[in-house]
Every structure is written in C-alpha cells, then in structure tokens.
Amino acid sequence: TCGTFECASQKLLSAGASKVYAICTHGIFSGPAISRINNSPFEAVVVTNTIPQEENMKNSNKIQVEMTNILIHDSFEYT
C-alpha cells in the first residue's frame, strides 16, 4: 500500500535529501498505494515489468517501468 515508502520519503526529506526516488522489483500497488504515490514527494517510483503496470501508469505519472529483459541483457554484457 506504499505506507512504508511514504514514511521513508518524509524521513529522507527531513534529513536533508533534496530529491527522493523509490525503486522496487515487483510493483504490487494495492489499496491506497497510487494515491499515496501521487501525493508523495517522490520524483519517481521505478519498478520492473514483472507485473503489468499499464493501468497504474495511467493513474500516476510518477510510475516508471524498467524492462527486465534489458536489465538482464546489460548485466551479462558487463560481466
């Protein structure tokens, strides 16, 4: 529900952060999560495409999706 994200973002800003981002692997945004993201100070919430995010992206311009196939490809390329 993004309650922990919301709390963490406030603490980071209180500690002097100028910008706050959230990054998670599997974005299960249930309950009030989208509303909390939209009303949060996050610049962006970045998730992978392991769970479809099209509907969530329509409801929040802060959600950004990274494609796992690109991340996996890049990890092999640099090893």
DOVOLO-569365 format. One record per atom (N, C-alpha, C): z, y, x. Coordinates in pm, whole numbers, plus 50000, padded with zeros to 5 digits. Example, Ala and Ser with C-alpha at 12.3 -4.5 7.8 and 13.67 -1.06 7.14 Angstrom:
<nodes>
507804943151319;507804955051230;507804967051320;507084977551285;507144989451367;507875000351290;
</nodes>
This chain:
<nodes>
500004988050081;500005000050000;500005012750085;500005011150214;499935022050313;501195030650320;502295025950267;503545033450276;504025034950419;503905024350497;504315024950638;503405034250716;502095033550689;501155042750755;501515057250724;501795059850599;502125073350556;503365078550629;504395070250634;505645074050702;505405076150851;504655067150912;504375068251056;503595080951087;502645084451002;501855096451028;502735108951027;503675109450934;504575120950927;505465121751052;505965110251097;506815110051216;506045114251341;504795109751352;503965113551466;503705128551468;503415134351354;503205148751347;504485156351379;505605151351331;506895157751360;507235157151508;506705146751575;506955145251718;505955153051802;505035160151737;504135168851812;502685164551817;502325153551753;500915149451753;500075159951681;498905162851735;498035172651670;497075166051571;496755153351595;495895145651504;496425131551496;496235125351380;496735111651359;495615103151299;495425091351358;494445081651309;495165068551283;494645060851188;495145047351163;494015037651192;494355026551255;493365016251285;493955002851242;493204995451162;493674982351119;492494972551112;492824960051131;491784949751133;491274946750993;492164943350904;491784939350768;492364949450669;491524957650614;491974968250524;492134963450381;493314958350350;493624954750211;494364966650151;493644975050084;494224987350031;494574985349884;495794980849858;496214977749721;497124988649665;497304988049534;498204997549469;497835011949499;498805019949542;498555034149566;497975037249704;497455027349773;497005029349911;495965040349925;494935040249842;493875050249855;494405064249829;495245065549730;495855078549702;496695083249821;497455074249880;498275077749996;497405081750115;496315074450135;495395078050244;494825091950220;494345094450099;493745107350067;494715118950083;495985116650054;496985127250062;497725127550195;497325119050285;497995118250416;497335127750516;498015129950627;497425138450731;496445131050822;496125118550792;495195111150876;493845118050885;493325118751006;491955123251025;491015112450974;491365099751002;490555088350959;491415075850958;491015066450874;491595053050873;490445043650904;490495037451020;489395029051068;489745014451046;488845007150980;489034992950952;487774985350992;487894972251004;486704964151028;486094960050895;484924954150901;484234949950780;484554935450742;485714930350784;486104916750746;486404915650597;486704926850534;486894927750389;485994939150342;485184936850239;484284947450192;485044960350159;484524971550204;485194984450186;484354994650110;483234990350054;482334999849988;483045007949879;483785001049794;484465008049684;485535017649737;486285013049838;487305021749896;486685033949963;485535032050027;484865043350091;484355053449988;484025048949868;483615058049762;484795066749717;485995061249726;487195068049679;487965075649786;487545073949911;488215081250020;487225083750134;487065096350167;486175099650279;486865097850414;488115093750414;488835091350539;488655077150592;488165068050507;487995054150550;486675052550623;486765047350745;485595044650828;485605029850864;484435023650862;484325009250886;483585006551016;484164997951097;483524993151219;483034978851195;481824976051236;481244962751216;481764953051321;482314941951276;482894932251369;481844926051460;480614924251411;479604918251498;479294927151618;479334940051601;479104949351712;480284948951809;481494948651755;482684948051840;482704935251923;482354924051860;482324911251932;481234911452038;480064916352003;478964917252099;479364925552219;479934937252193;480334946052303;481394939852391;482304932152333;483364925952413;482774915752510;481744908552468;481094898952559;480264906052665;479694917052628;478844924652720;479634930152838;480904933252816;481714939452920;482594929552996;482474916552967;483304906753039;482524899953147;
</nodes>
